[in-house]
């Protein structure tokens, strides 16, 4: 999607410049404005990441504080700049005019609008368009700004709580009831002190709710948490989900209704996957917020393919959880073909790596009204 959008932007700017060269100024103004917004957003995202903000509320609060500090610095700079131009502007203008005339006389700079001016404008427009087309998807991949703006989003929970959330897709678990029960029982044996079980946050689609209501209800009765995840649409042109927002929102409403019918309560969480997934569409995020659901992103991704965890995966899980002393949302995925026995062993190894942490539900890890008590 990012490549498609970037190429479209570059081609659009190129066509406009070829057909209407006089529109270059308007394009430059538009692209400079988008560049300014992009840079400011990068600043907000980097500050929020440094401060380890929890949820949309804290992100917006940190962004407001950052904007205030930027104005505190920028206002004196603007005043000094105007004062500098007032004092030295005429001298600089005369010298720049002399430099321009010299460059034109030597042939370095053409004095014809057809060549010099348009070539410079075209290069500037294409450079700005390239920066925007690359910067926007990069920002979306590094920071869920859209989630913070359109929903109550969480990339992690509160730190210093010794609580983490372990999440899996229901589609990754065995469809055979006995094998799935064996996995849940093996997790129950690894429960920590004071826990009824190791809570497994399971993400289900509308199709899962319709096909396996009894199995999902049994998992919930065992103390595991069930959350929604958007379905992946098949046959989308070039993988584009840009125009699938309304469809995804309607399906999410249907999934919410099916969830309520199965469990007798409203769903609390919607999981958003990668940046190229329909789960990050603004319409879907806004719809989830209107339905009273919070949006969860993962802070630690563990992709399992073999029959045991690698040393790098163990180091990744342990390092992320130990660094913040809790609050991590660990998303565990399995490659197709992994046997049920291996899934049980792999989940058990993940739990062993998390020794010393309580594996809780998303609602217990990411709270809106958490008390700020360091442990």
Buried (B, 14 or more C-beta within 10 A) or exposed (E): BBEEBBEEBBEEBBEBBEEEBEBBEEBBEBBEEBBEEBEBBBBBBEBBBEBBBBBBEBBBBBBEEBEEEBEEEEEEEEEEEEEEEEEEEEEEEEEEEEEEEEBBEEEEBBEEEEEBBBEEBBEBBBEBBBBBBEBBBBBBEEBBBBBBBBBBBBBBBBBEBBBBBBBBBBBBBBEEEEBBBBBBEBBBEBBBEEBEBBBBBBBBBBBBBEEBBEBBBBBBEBBBBBBBBBBEEEEBEEEEBEEBBEBBBEBBBEBBBBBEEBBEEEBBBBBBBEBBBBBBBEBBBBBBBEBEBBBBBBBBBBEBEEEEBEEEBBEBBBEBBEEBBBBBBBBBBBEEEBEBBBBBBBBBBBBEBBEEBBBBBBBBBBBEEBEEEEE
